[in-house]
């Protein structure tokens, strides 16, 4: 396992960054939907 990580460290970093960005955009998408519902209620 450690040999794989050291040999493919660039890909490991790219996968981690991709997961973080995906979570970030998902959070923003949910926040936007919540704000839209609040604006409609006003």
C-alpha distance matrix in Angstrom:
0.0 3.8 5.4 5.2 6.4 8.8 10.0 10.7 11.7 15.1 14.0 12.0 15.2 17.4 16.0 16.4 19.9 20.8 20.1 22.2 24.9 25.1 25.6 28.1 30.1 30.1 31.5 34.1 35.1 35.7 37.6 39.7 40.6 41.6 43.7 45.4 46.4 47.8 49.8 51.2 52.5 54.5
3.8 0.0 3.8 5.4 5.1 6.1 8.5 9.9 10.0 13.8 13.7 11.6 14.2 17.0 16.2 16.2 19.4 21.0 20.6 22.1 25.0 25.7 26.1 28.2 30.5 30.8 31.9 34.4 35.7 36.4 38.0 40.2 41.4 42.3 44.2 46.0 47.2 48.4 50.3 51.9 53.2 55.0
5.4 3.8 0.0 3.8 5.5 5.2 6.0 8.5 9.7 13.2 13.3 12.2 15.0 17.4 17.1 17.8 20.7 22.0 22.2 24.0 26.4 27.1 28.0 30.1 32.1 32.6 34.0 36.3 37.5 38.5 40.1 42.1 43.3 44.5 46.3 47.9 49.3 50.6 52.3 53.9 55.4 57.2
5.2 5.4 3.8 0.0 3.8 5.6 5.2 6.0 8.0 11.1 10.3 9.5 12.8 14.5 14.0 15.2 18.1 19.0 19.2 21.4 23.6 24.1 25.2 27.4 29.1 29.7 31.3 33.5 34.5 35.6 37.4 39.2 40.4 41.7 43.6 45.0 46.4 47.9 49.5 51.0 52.6 54.5
6.4 5.1 5.5 3.8 0.0 3.8 5.5 5.3 5.3 8.8 8.7 6.9 9.7 12.1 11.8 12.3 15.2 16.6 16.9 18.5 20.9 21.8 22.7 24.7 26.7 27.4 28.7 30.9 32.2 33.3 34.8 36.7 38.1 39.3 41.0 42.6 44.1 45.4 47.0 48.6 50.2 51.9
8.8 6.1 5.2 5.6 3.8 0.0 3.8 5.6 5.2 8.8 10.1 9.1 11.0 13.7 14.3 14.7 17.0 18.8 19.6 20.8 23.0 24.4 25.4 26.9 29.0 30.1 31.3 33.2 34.7 36.0 37.3 39.1 40.7 41.9 43.4 45.1 46.7 47.9 49.4 51.2 52.8 54.4
10.0 8.5 6.0 5.2 5.5 3.8 0.0 3.8 5.9 8.4 9.2 9.6 11.9 13.7 14.5 15.8 17.8 19.1 20.3 22.0 23.8 24.9 26.4 28.0 29.7 30.8 32.4 34.1 35.4 36.9 38.4 40.0 41.5 43.0 44.4 45.9 47.6 49.1 50.3 52.0 53.9 55.5
10.7 9.9 8.5 6.0 5.3 5.6 3.8 0.0 3.8 5.5 5.4 6.3 8.8 10.1 10.8 12.6 14.5 15.5 16.8 18.7 20.2 21.3 23.0 24.6 26.1 27.2 29.0 30.6 31.7 33.4 35.0 36.4 37.9 39.5 41.0 42.3 44.1 45.6 46.8 48.4 50.3 52.0
11.7 10.0 9.7 8.0 5.3 5.2 5.9 3.8 0.0 3.8 5.5 5.0 6.2 8.6 9.9 10.6 12.3 14.1 15.4 16.6 18.4 19.9 21.3 22.6 24.4 25.8 27.2 28.7 30.3 31.9 33.1 34.7 36.4 37.8 39.1 40.7 42.5 43.8 45.0 46.8 48.6 50.1
15.1 13.8 13.2 11.1 8.8 8.8 8.4 5.5 3.8 0.0 3.8 5.5 5.2 6.2 8.7 10.0 10.6 12.2 14.4 15.5 16.5 18.2 20.2 21.0 22.5 24.3 25.8 27.0 28.4 30.4 31.6 32.8 34.7 36.3 37.4 38.8 40.9 42.2 43.1 45.0 47.0 48.4
14.0 13.7 13.3 10.3 8.7 10.1 9.2 5.4 5.5 3.8 0.0 3.8 5.4 4.9 6.1 8.6 9.8 10.3 12.3 14.2 15.2 16.2 18.3 19.8 20.9 22.3 24.2 25.6 26.6 28.5 30.1 31.3 32.9 34.6 36.0 37.2 39.1 40.7 41.7 43.3 45.4 46.9
12.0 11.6 12.2 9.5 6.9 9.1 9.6 6.3 5.0 5.5 3.8 0.0 3.8 5.5 5.2 6.3 8.7 9.9 10.7 12.5 14.4 15.4 16.8 18.5 20.2 21.2 22.8 24.6 25.8 27.3 28.8 30.4 31.9 33.4 34.9 36.4 38.0 39.4 40.8 42.5 44.2 45.9
15.2 14.2 15.0 12.8 9.7 11.0 11.9 8.8 6.2 5.2 5.4 3.8 0.0 3.8 5.5 5.1 6.1 8.5 9.9 10.6 12.3 14.2 15.5 16.4 18.4 20.0 21.2 22.6 24.3 25.9 27.0 28.5 30.5 31.8 32.9 34.6 36.5 37.7 38.8 40.8 42.6 44.0
17.4 17.0 17.4 14.5 12.1 13.7 13.7 10.1 8.6 6.2 4.9 5.5 3.8 0.0 3.8 5.5 5.1 6.0 8.6 9.9 10.5 12.1 14.2 15.2 16.4 18.1 19.9 21.0 22.2 24.3 25.6 26.7 28.6 30.3 31.4 32.7 34.8 36.2 37.1 38.9 40.9 42.4
16.0 16.2 17.1 14.0 11.8 14.3 14.5 10.8 9.9 8.7 6.1 5.2 5.5 3.8 0.0 3.8 5.5 5.0 6.2 8.7 9.9 10.4 12.4 14.2 15.4 16.4 18.4 20.0 20.9 22.6 24.3 25.7 27.1 28.7 30.3 31.5 33.3 34.9 36.1 37.6 39.5 41.2
16.4 16.2 17.8 15.2 12.3 14.7 15.8 12.6 10.6 10.0 8.6 6.3 5.1 5.5 3.8 0.0 3.8 5.4 5.2 6.3 8.7 9.9 10.8 12.4 14.4 15.4 16.6 18.6 20.0 21.3 22.7 24.5 26.1 27.3 28.8 30.4 32.1 33.3 34.7 36.5 38.2 39.8
19.9 19.4 20.7 18.1 15.2 17.0 17.8 14.5 12.3 10.6 9.8 8.7 6.1 5.1 5.5 3.8 0.0 3.8 5.4 5.1 6.2 8.5 9.9 10.4 12.3 14.1 15.3 16.5 18.2 20.0 21.0 22.4 24.4 25.8 26.9 28.5 30.5 31.6 32.7 34.7 36.5 37.9
20.8 21.0 22.0 19.0 16.6 18.8 19.1 15.5 14.1 12.2 10.3 9.9 8.5 6.0 5.0 5.4 3.8 0.0 3.8 5.4 5.2 6.1 8.6 9.8 10.6 12.2 14.2 15.3 16.3 18.4 19.9 21.0 22.6 24.4 25.7 26.9 28.8 30.4 31.4 33.0 35.1 36.6
20.1 20.6 22.2 19.2 16.9 19.6 20.3 16.8 15.4 14.4 12.3 10.7 9.9 8.6 6.2 5.2 5.4 3.8 0.0 3.8 5.5 5.1 6.2 8.6 10.1 10.5 12.3 14.3 15.3 16.6 18.4 20.0 21.3 22.7 24.4 25.8 27.3 28.9 30.3 31.8 33.6 35.4
22.2 22.1 24.0 21.4 18.5 20.8 22.0 18.7 16.6 15.5 14.2 12.5 10.6 9.9 8.7 6.3 5.1 5.4 3.8 0.0 3.8 5.5 5.2 6.1 8.7 9.9 10.6 12.4 14.3 15.5 16.5 18.4 20.2 21.2 22.6 24.4 26.1 27.2 28.6 30.5 32.1 33.6
24.9 25.0 26.4 23.6 20.9 23.0 23.8 20.2 18.4 16.5 15.2 14.4 12.3 10.5 9.9 8.7 6.2 5.2 5.5 3.8 0.0 3.8 5.4 4.9 6.1 8.5 9.7 10.5 12.1 14.2 15.2 16.3 18.4 20.0 20.9 22.4 24.5 25.7 26.7 28.6 30.6 31.9
25.1 25.7 27.1 24.1 21.8 24.4 24.9 21.3 19.9 18.2 16.2 15.4 14.2 12.1 10.4 9.9 8.5 6.1 5.1 5.5 3.8 0.0 3.8 5.4 5.3 6.1 8.6 10.0 10.5 12.4 14.2 15.3 16.7 18.5 20.0 21.1 22.9 24.6 25.7 27.2 29.2 30.9
25.6 26.1 28.0 25.2 22.7 25.4 26.4 23.0 21.3 20.2 18.3 16.8 15.5 14.2 12.4 10.8 9.9 8.6 6.2 5.2 5.4 3.8 0.0 3.8 5.5 5.0 6.1 8.7 9.8 10.6 12.2 14.2 15.5 16.6 18.3 20.0 21.4 22.7 24.3 25.9 27.5 29.3
28.1 28.2 30.1 27.4 24.7 26.9 28.0 24.6 22.6 21.0 19.8 18.5 16.4 15.2 14.2 12.4 10.4 9.8 8.6 6.1 4.9 5.4 3.8 0.0 3.8 5.4 5.1 6.3 8.6 10.0 10.6 12.3 14.4 15.5 16.5 18.4 20.3 21.2 22.5 24.5 26.2 27.5
30.1 30.5 32.1 29.1 26.7 29.0 29.7 26.1 24.4 22.5 20.9 20.2 18.4 16.4 15.4 14.4 12.3 10.6 10.1 8.7 6.1 5.3 5.5 3.8 0.0 3.8 5.4 5.0 6.0 8.6 9.7 10.4 12.3 14.2 15.2 16.3 18.5 20.0 20.8 22.5 24.6 26.1
30.1 30.8 32.6 29.7 27.4 30.1 30.8 27.2 25.8 24.3 22.3 21.2 20.0 18.1 16.4 15.4 14.1 12.2 10.5 9.9 8.5 6.1 5.0 5.4 3.8 0.0 3.8 5.5 5.0 6.3 8.6 9.9 10.7 12.5 14.3 15.4 16.9 18.6 20.0 21.3 23.2 25.1
31.5 31.9 34.0 31.3 28.7 31.3 32.4 29.0 27.2 25.8 24.2 22.8 21.2 19.9 18.4 16.6 15.3 14.2 12.3 10.6 9.7 8.6 6.1 5.1 5.4 3.8 0.0 3.8 5.4 5.2 6.1 8.6 10.0 10.7 12.3 14.3 15.6 16.7 18.4 20.2 21.6 23.2
34.1 34.4 36.3 33.5 30.9 33.2 34.1 30.6 28.7 27.0 25.6 24.6 22.6 21.0 20.0 18.6 16.5 15.3 14.3 12.4 10.5 10.0 8.7 6.3 5.0 5.5 3.8 0.0 3.8 5.5 5.0 6.1 8.6 9.9 10.4 12.1 14.3 15.3 16.2 18.3 20.2 21.4
35.1 35.7 37.5 34.5 32.2 34.7 35.4 31.7 30.3 28.4 26.6 25.8 24.3 22.2 20.9 20.0 18.2 16.3 15.3 14.3 12.1 10.5 9.8 8.6 6.0 5.0 5.4 3.8 0.0 3.8 5.5 5.2 6.4 8.8 10.0 10.6 12.6 14.5 15.4 16.7 18.8 20.6
35.7 36.4 38.5 35.6 33.3 36.0 36.9 33.4 31.9 30.4 28.5 27.3 25.9 24.3 22.6 21.3 20.0 18.4 16.6 15.5 14.2 12.4 10.6 10.0 8.6 6.3 5.2 5.5 3.8 0.0 3.8 5.4 5.1 6.3 8.7 9.9 10.8 12.5 14.3 15.5 17.0 19.1
37.6 38.0 40.1 37.4 34.8 37.3 38.4 35.0 33.1 31.6 30.1 28.8 27.0 25.6 24.3 22.7 21.0 19.9 18.4 16.5 15.2 14.2 12.2 10.6 9.7 8.6 6.1 5.0 5.5 3.8 0.0 3.8 5.5 5.1 6.2 8.6 10.0 10.7 12.3 14.3 15.7 17.1
39.7 40.2 42.1 39.2 36.7 39.1 40.0 36.4 34.7 32.8 31.3 30.4 28.5 26.7 25.7 24.5 22.4 21.0 20.0 18.4 16.3 15.3 14.2 12.3 10.4 9.9 8.6 6.1 5.2 5.4 3.8 0.0 3.8 5.5 5.1 6.1 8.7 9.9 10.4 12.3 14.4 15.7
40.6 41.4 43.3 40.4 38.1 40.7 41.5 37.9 36.4 34.7 32.9 31.9 30.5 28.6 27.1 26.1 24.4 22.6 21.3 20.2 18.4 16.7 15.5 14.4 12.3 10.7 10.0 8.6 6.4 5.1 5.5 3.8 0.0 3.8 5.4 5.0 6.3 8.7 9.9 10.6 12.7 14.8
41.6 42.3 44.5 41.7 39.3 41.9 43.0 39.5 37.8 36.3 34.6 33.4 31.8 30.3 28.7 27.3 25.8 24.4 22.7 21.2 20.0 18.5 16.6 15.5 14.2 12.5 10.7 9.9 8.8 6.3 5.1 5.5 3.8 0.0 3.8 5.4 5.2 6.3 8.7 10.0 11.0 13.0
43.7 44.2 46.3 43.6 41.0 43.4 44.4 41.0 39.1 37.4 36.0 34.9 32.9 31.4 30.3 28.8 26.9 25.7 24.4 22.6 20.9 20.0 18.3 16.5 15.2 14.3 12.3 10.4 10.0 8.7 6.2 5.1 5.4 3.8 0.0 3.8 5.4 5.1 6.1 8.6 10.0 11.0
45.4 46.0 47.9 45.0 42.6 45.1 45.9 42.3 40.7 38.8 37.2 36.4 34.6 32.7 31.5 30.4 28.5 26.9 25.8 24.4 22.4 21.1 20.0 18.4 16.3 15.4 14.3 12.1 10.6 9.9 8.6 6.1 5.0 5.4 3.8 0.0 3.8 5.4 5.1 6.2 8.8 10.2
46.4 47.2 49.3 46.4 44.1 46.7 47.6 44.1 42.5 40.9 39.1 38.0 36.5 34.8 33.3 32.1 30.5 28.8 27.3 26.1 24.5 22.9 21.4 20.3 18.5 16.9 15.6 14.3 12.6 10.8 10.0 8.7 6.3 5.2 5.4 3.8 0.0 3.8 5.4 5.1 6.4 9.1
47.8 48.4 50.6 47.9 45.4 47.9 49.1 45.6 43.8 42.2 40.7 39.4 37.7 36.2 34.9 33.3 31.6 30.4 28.9 27.2 25.7 24.6 22.7 21.2 20.0 18.6 16.7 15.3 14.5 12.5 10.7 9.9 8.7 6.3 5.1 5.4 3.8 0.0 3.8 5.5 5.3 6.8
49.8 50.3 52.3 49.5 47.0 49.4 50.3 46.8 45.0 43.1 41.7 40.8 38.8 37.1 36.1 34.7 32.7 31.4 30.3 28.6 26.7 25.7 24.3 22.5 20.8 20.0 18.4 16.2 15.4 14.3 12.3 10.4 9.9 8.7 6.1 5.1 5.4 3.8 0.0 3.8 5.4 5.4
51.2 51.9 53.9 51.0 48.6 51.2 52.0 48.4 46.8 45.0 43.3 42.5 40.8 38.9 37.6 36.5 34.7 33.0 31.8 30.5 28.6 27.2 25.9 24.5 22.5 21.3 20.2 18.3 16.7 15.5 14.3 12.3 10.6 10.0 8.6 6.2 5.1 5.5 3.8 0.0 3.8 5.5
52.5 53.2 55.4 52.6 50.2 52.8 53.9 50.3 48.6 47.0 45.4 44.2 42.6 40.9 39.5 38.2 36.5 35.1 33.6 32.1 30.6 29.2 27.5 26.2 24.6 23.2 21.6 20.2 18.8 17.0 15.7 14.4 12.7 11.0 10.0 8.8 6.4 5.3 5.4 3.8 0.0 3.8
54.5 55.0 57.2 54.5 51.9 54.4 55.5 52.0 50.1 48.4 46.9 45.9 44.0 42.4 41.2 39.8 37.9 36.6 35.4 33.6 31.9 30.9 29.3 27.5 26.1 25.1 23.2 21.4 20.6 19.1 17.1 15.7 14.8 13.0 11.0 10.2 9.1 6.8 5.4 5.5 3.8 0.0
